[in-house]
Amino acid sequence: MKSIPFLNLSTIHDSISEDLNSAFERVVKSGTYILGSELEAFEREFADFCEAGYSIGLGNGLDALRIGLIALGVQPGDEVIVPSHTFIATWLAVTECKAIPVPVEPEDGSFTISAQAIEKAITSRTRVIIPVHLYGQPVDLDPILALAFRHGIKVLEDAAQAHGARYKGRRVGGHGDAVAWSFYPGKNLGAFGDGGALTTNDLSLAESIRMLRNYGSRQKYEHEIEGFNSRLDPLQASLLRVKLRHLDHWNKQRLEIANVYLEKFSKFSKYGLLVPTLPSWSESAWHLFVVKFGKRDQLHRLLSEAGVCTLIHYPKPPHLQKAYARLGFKLGSFPVAEKLSNEVLSLPIYPGLSLHKVNKISQCVIEIITKD
Ligand SMILES: *Cc1c(COP(=O)(O)O)cnc(C)c1O
């Protein structure tokens, strides 16, 4: 069969190309290429989508996390709790602030960190907790928010993979003190280049973030704080506005695909194929559909030979990366994250992937795992 790519954005982009082109032309003609009304319009629409009070467009997801930490008052030497199993950006934001990442192991079934595990890692130096809604699955937020409140620490959610996810019926984006987003092209809401945002319900926090992204300035050539240059382009904002209108529909297609995989694989846990566990309060954005399998590398290779492209998120946890050798962690430091890095496999899931192909992929997986 013709091979099935891991991700293909052209189907959805082709379907809205007229609207994308007219947004592009509108911005080019407007003469405003930094900040301005197009960005403000997107910020209002994205905040509404997230059921949050404010949204601030930023340069990328890593900057959103870093600026979020700084706005929440993180200082060099402070401790920030992060998952041991996440994309390295979650950790990089912490170390860019010269703060100390304190890793917490995820729950094996849900891939995300729990309040119980976080509580054991809290010290007098803990300033912020960064729960990550990994793969689009919301973290169990209420116990984490209650714990943080009791200890007087802040919660910055990493929602880079969770556009549209709901926790207990409410959208991710307005629960924690601040929520960081990425509009990297492959995310559920992706730009045509880099982009990011923070959402929050706290007006004074929103104002600090607006200053931080724009040279620490509210008024031109008046610099109240040491800021950065990290602004979402109006051009990207205008294209994101077009895509935002379709996001619920596209996420529904992701859900339909996930449901086919879940149904097809439900009888195969006895062969060691494990699917994500879904708590009743969770409505995942299904950014990724991740299975666990002991002989993951073999499954990965045989699927590729059968023409099904799959990826691994992520093959090496942050604590084992060369970049973080100085932190002194070693193999065995975080066994859950290490085991996950050896067993997770992401199957194709994206709007425009036909259920016919999803059935074929499922059939391929089942044939491989039941063969030996
Ligand atoms: C993509 C991603 C980021 C970083 O976003 P960029 O826009 O690429 O900087 C951060 N955290 C997670 C979990 C991500 O998936």
PDBQT file of the ligand as one rigid body, heavy atoms in Angstrom, charges set to zero:
ROOT
HETATM    1  C1  LIG A 401       5.977  21.980  21.344  1.00  0.00    +0.000 C 
HETATM    2  C2  LIG A 401       6.157  21.961  22.805  1.00  0.00    +0.000 A 
HETATM    3  C3  LIG A 401       6.782  23.011  23.495  1.00  0.00    +0.000 A 
HETATM    4  C4  LIG A 401       7.546  24.118  22.822  1.00  0.00    +0.000 C 
HETATM    5  O1  LIG A 401       6.881  24.826  21.872  1.00  0.00    +0.000 OA
HETATM    6  P1  LIG A 401       7.716  25.608  20.724  1.00  0.00    +0.000 P 
HETATM    7  O2  LIG A 401       6.672  26.496  20.122  1.00  0.00    +0.000 OA
HETATM    8  O3  LIG A 401       8.238  24.583  19.792  1.00  0.00    +0.000 OA
HETATM    9  O4  LIG A 401       8.797  26.388  21.394  1.00  0.00    +0.000 OA
HETATM   10  C5  LIG A 401       6.782  22.982  24.873  1.00  0.00    +0.000 A 
HETATM   11  N1  LIG A 401       6.229  21.958  25.557  1.00  0.00    +0.000 NA
HETATM   12  C6  LIG A 401       5.659  20.910  24.939  1.00  0.00    +0.000 A 
HETATM   13  C7  LIG A 401       5.059  19.810  25.756  1.00  0.00    +0.000 C 
HETATM   14  C8  LIG A 401       5.613  20.873  23.545  1.00  0.00    +0.000 A 
HETATM   15  O5  LIG A 401       5.048  19.825  22.940  1.00  0.00    +0.000 OA
ENDROOT
TORSDOF 0
